[in-house]
């Protein structure tokens, strides 16, 4: 590690960023948790919930795209929140996002080990987990190009699996593939529009948002993209088509093929559909795809948490040691700290599952939505600054989209948090998040107390991504 080297390298290609944008949110939230949503909200309610979620995420990604092109910094939404809302909020966003992925790392490595036991049941889970930790660490430690390429191929497997599923599902619905039990669109309406009431649709929104989480990773890559002005808009277009085809398309097929009361209570709903189609080794195929999805999310999660620590250090909000990079532009100490954080979270799940780990999981469950709220509000503040300085010509989208676009994303994300109050199973997440938020702001004000105000003239970014 070079003593005074603190710059990251712009080495991630447009192809890699587009695939990350396309597949970053495809994971256990879709492959497994979709069963919970179907069972809770009903078939039509689930389609409605995912449609609302898709529109909300697309609004957030439009805001993130404009901010990332205007200020292509590693750390993305943390950096934008710090400069446009305030450094205390920037600190909250970064710590929340780091915590989300760090907690997720421990659970994902464990889940990957459990998946492997289907084929090799005599080998302990911890041995598989250890192997995957080493693999993901190596994927991130050499260069951002190695990470981008490994994530590209892991993501490609998920995308291919979804495409095959869509073809199989459509074939079942149109009778091209015969099943023991006739299926059709009647399953969507057979138990009424909302069998558990319209309220169930909205109380599942946090689970739906979790399924979409990871999409915002696209913004973090802006600081290491070869050409962010072109790569980010292409990635946003990929996000939109992914939402419509992959998520809403898959959910519609699942809701139509599987009766809501039987939706994947013991297995992935995707396994159920493949089994109905008579595809040999359906469970093994989906086990492999889910394993790939878990490793992909772990790979992206370690990348994201590492860059958040680097960005915090770069902005002088935490120790400067995490800003140092090796000759390939990798912040190795931030990487090691993130891995250790994941291992500590995993350890706490064994020794303090009902106390510390429960609190960590509860807080991290809402953290992504906090990030979305900050992205939308940062975009609104950016628009107001441009308006104040008579520079609205620099806006990326049509004039009529402002301030509707950022405000719609802000209020939609905020409503998702408020709705958690009405779901007893998720209420603890909100209750633990309140002292966490106050604690982060309290830490900031105790340590820094005051920060100069910023104008757009202070936010210019050079081609290397460092602020002027």
N, C-alpha and C positions, 0 to 999 in steps of 0.2 A: 504494500500500500504506500503510495507516494505521499510524503509528509504533508505537502501543501496543496495537493490536488483535491479540488472540491467540485469539479464540473462533471456533469453527466454527458453522455455522448448521444448525438442525434443519429441513431443507427437503425431505428425501427421502420420498416418499409410500409408503404401504403397497403400492400397485400396483407401483411400481418395485422395491421390496425383494423382493416375491414373485417377480417375473420374474427378478431377479438370483439369488435362491435356486433357482429352477427351472432356469435355463440357465447359471449361472456355471461349471459344470464341463464343459459340452459344448463340446469343441474338438477340436484335432488328436489328443488322446489317444483319443477315441472314433472320430473319422472316419478316422484313419490308423493309429495305434499298435495298434488292436484287431487288425489283421492279424498283427502280430508275436505277440500273445498266442495267437491261434488256431493259428498255425503252430507255436508252441513247445509249448503245453500241450494241443493237440488240442481238438476241439469240446466234449466234455463237460467237460474240464478248464478250458476258458475260461469256460464257464457257471458252474462251481463257483467259479473265482477271482473273477469279477465279483460273484457272490452274496455271497461272504465280504467283498469290498471294500465292497459296498453296505451290508451290516449294520454293518461297522466305521465307515464314514463317518456312518451314521445315529446310531450311539451317540455319536460325537464331536459331531455337530450338536445332539443333545439336551443334552449338557453345555454346549456353547457358548450354546445358547438360554437355559438357566437363568442362566448367569453374565452374559450380555448384558442380561437383563431386570433382574437384581439390581444390576448395575453397567454401565449403558449408556454406556460411554466409547468415543470414537474410539480405535482401536488395539486394542480388544477383547482378544484373547488375550494380547497383549503386556502390557496393563494388568493383566489378571487374574493372569498369571504373576508379574508384578512384586510385586503386593500379597499374593498368597496363597502363592507358593512362595519368592520372593526376587527382589530387584532384578537380581542377576546373571543369573538365568534369564530374567527379563523382557527384559533387554538382548540375550541370546542369541536369544530368539524373534523380537524385532523385527528385529535385523540379519539373521538367517537369512531371514526372510520378505521383507525389503527386497531382499536379494541375489537371492532366487529370481525375483522379478518384474523386477528390473533386468536380470538376465541374459536373462530371457525376452523383454524388450522388444526388444533388439537382434535376436534370432533371429526374432521374430514380424514385425518390419518387413521383414526380408530375405525371409522366406517370403511375405509379402504381395506384395512386388515380383516374386518368381518366379511367383506365381500369375497376376499380371497379364500376364506375358509370353506366356501361352497365347493371349491375344487380340491383344496388341500386342508381338510379338517384337522389333521393331526399336528399342524404347525401353529403355535400360539399367535394370537392376534398381534402382540407387541413386536414379534419378529418381522411380520409383514409391515407393520407401521414404521419400524426402524428403517427398513429397506426403502420405503416410499419417501420418508423424510430425507434420506441421503440423495435420492434421485431428484426430488424437487429442489433441494438445496443446490445441487450441481447445475440444474437447469437455470438457476438464477445467478450463480456466482461468477460465471465466466465472462459473459457479455450480454447486453440487452438484445443483441441479434440472436444469440442462442436461445434466450427466453422466448423471443418473438416466434422463432421457428418451431420450438417445441410446443408452444401454445397453439400455433397454427394447425399442427397435425392432430393434437388432442381435440381441438375444437372441431376439426373436420369430421372426426368420427361421430361426434354428437350430431352434427348437422346431417350427415348421411343417414344416421339412424332415424331422425325425425322425418326425413324425406321418404324413406322406405315405409315408415309407419303411416304416413299420410296416404300413400298409394294403397297400402293394405286396408286401411280404414275405409277409404272411398269404395274399394272393391267389395267390402263386406256390406256397406250400406246399399249399394246398387245391385246386390245379389250376384256379383261376379264370383265371389267366394262364398260358398254355402256353409252355414254354421248349424249346429244342432238346434239352437233356438233362433227363430226368425228375428231379425232386428230391422230397425228403420228409425225414421225421425220421430215416431210416436213415443219413444222413450223420453224425449225431451219434455213432452207435455202430459205423459201418462199419469203423473201424480200432481197435476196442477202446475201452474207457473212457478209458485214458490211454496213447496210442501212444508217448509219450516218457517214460513213467513218472510216478508221482504227484509226484515231486520237481519236475518241470517246472512243475506248478501253482503251487507255492509260490515258486519262483524268479522267476515272472512277477508276483508281487504288487507289486513296486515299480512296474512299468509300469502295473499296474491302479490303484494308488494315484495315479499321475501322471494317469491318465484322470479320476479323481474330484477331483483338486486344483482349487482355485478355489471349491469349495463353501463353504469357511470365510470367503469374502469377505462373506457375509451378516452375520457378526458385526461386521466393521469398520464397516458402515453404521449400527450401533446408535447411535453417537454423533451421527449426523446425521439420524436418523429422526424424523419428526413425532411418532409415537406408538409407541415401541419395544415397549411392553407388549403391544400387539395385533399389530404388524407382524411381529415376530420369530417368535412361535408359528405364524402363518400361513405364513411362509416355510419353517419347518421341516417342516410338513405337505407343502408343495410339494416339498421335497427328497426326502421318502420316496417319494412317488408318482413322482417323476422317476427315482429309483433303480430302482424295480420295473418301471415301464413303459418308460422311455426306454433305460436302460442294459441291464438284464437282458433286456428284450423284444428290443431291437435285436441284442444279442449272440446270443441264442437263434436268431433268424432268420438271422443271418450264418453261424452254425455249422451250421445245418440246410441252408442253400442252397448254401454254398461248401465243397467238400472241403478238409479242413484243410491238406493238402499243397500246395494251390493258392491259399491264402488271401492275396490281395493283395500278392504279392511285388513287383509292379510298379505297382500302382495302389490307390486306396482301395477297400476291400471294398464300400463303399456304391455306388461307381461300377459294380462288377461286378454287383451285384444289379439296379440300374436298367437296365443294358445287357441283362441276361438277360430283363428284362421287356419289352424292345423300346421303351423310352421314348426318344424322339428327343433328341439332344443331352444324353444322360445325363452324360457327362464334363463338359460345360460347366456343367450345372446344379450338379453337386457341386463343381466348381471355384469357382463363385460362393458356394455355401454354406460351403465350407471357408475361403474368403477372408473371408466375414462372420464366421465363428468366430474366425479369427485376429485380425481387427480388434476383435472383442468382447473377447477375452482381453487384447489390448494396452490397450484402453480401461480395463478393470477393473484390469489390472495396474498401470497408471500411477496410477490412483486409490488402489489399495492401498498401493503403495510410498510415495506422497506422504503418506498419512495415518500410515504407520508412522514416517516422519521427523518429522512434526508431533508425534506422540505421544511419541517419544523426547525431543524438545526440550521438550515440555510437562512431562515428568517430570524435567527437568533432567539427563538422561543424556548429551545432546550439546549443541552450541551453541544458545543461545536464539534465534538468528536464524531458525531453521527453524520457529519457533512463530508468527511474525508472519503475519497474514492481511490480505487486502485488504478492501474494503468489502462484498464479497459472501461473506466468510467462507472464502476460498480461500487456503491457505498457498502462495503463489506461489513463494517461494524453495525450499521443499521440493519443489514440482512441477518447477521448473527443474533442481534437483539430481538428481532421479530420471530426468529425460529425458537429462541429460548422462551419468549413470551407465550408462544403456542404450546411448548412443552410444559410450562408452568400452569397454563390453563387446563391442560390435559391432566396434570397431577392433581390439581384442585378438584377435578371432577371425581376423583377417587377418594380423597381424604376429607373433602368438605362439600359433597354434592348437594346437601340441603341448605347450605348457607352461602359461602363465598361464591361457589360456581353458579348457583342459582341466580345470585345477584348479577354476576358478570353476563350470563346468558340473557337475563331480562333486559339489562341496559343495552347490550349489543343488538338485541332484536329490533329496537326502534332506531338505532343509530343511522341506518341507511336512509330512513325517512327524514331524519334531522338533516342529513346531507342534502337530500332533494329540496327541502325547504330553503336551505341556505343557497343552493344553486339558483333557484327561482328568484329569491330576494336579491341576490347579487346582480342578476340580470336586470331586475327592475332598477336597482341603484345605478347600474351602468347606463341604462337608458336615460335616467334623470340627469346624470352628469353630462351626457352628450347634449341633452335638451338645454341644460343650463349654459353650456359653452357654445351653443348654436352649431353643433356638429352632427345633427341627425342624419346627414347624408352618409355617414360612416356606418349606419345600421345595416345589418346583413339582410333582414327580412323586410317585406313591404311595410310602409308607414302605418297602415291600419292595424297591423299585428301588435302595436304597442299602445298602451301598456297591457293589453289583454293577454298576450302570450305569457309573460312572466307572472302576472298576477293570477292567472288561471292555474298555473303550475304551483304557485305558492299556496293558494287556498285549497286546492285539491290535496296536496301533500299534508297540509295542516289538518284537514278534515280526517285524513286517515289516522292521524294520531289521536284526535278527539274521539273517534269511534271506538278506540280500544277500551274506553271507559265502560262500554256496554257489553263487553265480552269478559265474563268472570275469569276465564282461563288465561286471558292475556293482560288482565288489569295490573298484575304485579309488574309487568314490564314498564308501564307508565309510572307507577308509584316509585320504583327504584330509579327511574331516569331523572325524576325531579331533583333529588339531592345530588345526583351525579352532575347535572347541568350547573346547579348553583356552586358545586365544589370546583368545577373547572374555571368558572368565571371568578370565583373567590381567589383561586390560586393566581390567576392572571393579575388581578388588581393588587393583590398583596405583593407580588414580585415586581410588576412593571408600573403600576399606578397610573401612568399617563402615556399617551402615544400621539404623535402629531397627526393631524388630519391630512387626507390625501385628495388630490385632484387628478384629473386625467393626465395632466402634464407630468405627474410623478409616476405614471403607470406604463410608460413606454417600455417596450421590450425589444432588445436587439435580436439578431438572427441566431445567436447562441443561447437565447433564453434567459439571459441575466438582465435584471432591471437596471435601467439607467438612472 
